[in-house]
Amino acid sequence: MTDAIVEKIMEMPSAPKVLDSLQHALEEEQRKREQFYKDLTPSVKAEFINGEVIIHSPAKKRHIKVSHYLSRLMGLFCDKFNLGWVGTEKGLLKLVRNDYEPDIFYFSEEKDEKLDDDVMILPAADLVIEILSPSTEHRDRGIKYQDYEEHGIEEYWIIDTTQKTVEQYHLRGGKYELILKASDGEITSFALKGFTIPIKAIFDKNLNMKIAAQLLTT
């Protein structure tokens, strides 16, 4: 796609002006991004997307519950087998142009060892999970999907708390492939090796606790 865009611009007599305008716009965007970093506070969930600061409203109860259930199982599994680090939404991932705070993310042990404990801005993770809300779905399925794919994030899950479904995408040949979209059965992570859980454990407290107990005792 990039080559096609460049080719299209190069066909235009005004190509130099177009490039000058683009350079000016990117410089202004970078200025705004630097201000965004200066204004960051732990109390506010904010993202920087295509030159715009996005401030998120508080999440609904079901959103928070699903985030807690899934991150608990992932975290227990990850810690038990020393596989790296599972984080939740206050982690800021810095990509080339944009900054995101995913609901859940995972760094392999190799990547985690390179991250200082005092770091506030993180690189691209191995696995990113977004939990849909009406105000974020267009970004989760649009710019974030494209950006995560472009930056080689191996695995991306999109969770719908209303339909109680999970979509799992895996990076193959530089493009995301839909592995499953389901509300039942099991899901096995590609990035977090060996992690397999019933999909219903993402949404059901009792089943979640049962799987958590198994992780703690076996």
Secondary structure by P-SEA (a helix, b strand, c coil): caaaaaaaaaaccaaaaaaaaaaaaaaaaaaaaaaaaaacccccbbbbcccbbbbbccccaaaaaaaaaaaaaaaaaaaaaccbbbbcccbbbbcccccccccbbbbcaaaaaaccccccccccccbbbbbbccccaaaaacaaaaaaaaacccbbbbbbccccbbbbbbbccccccccccccccbbbbcccccccccccccccaaaaaaaaaaaacc
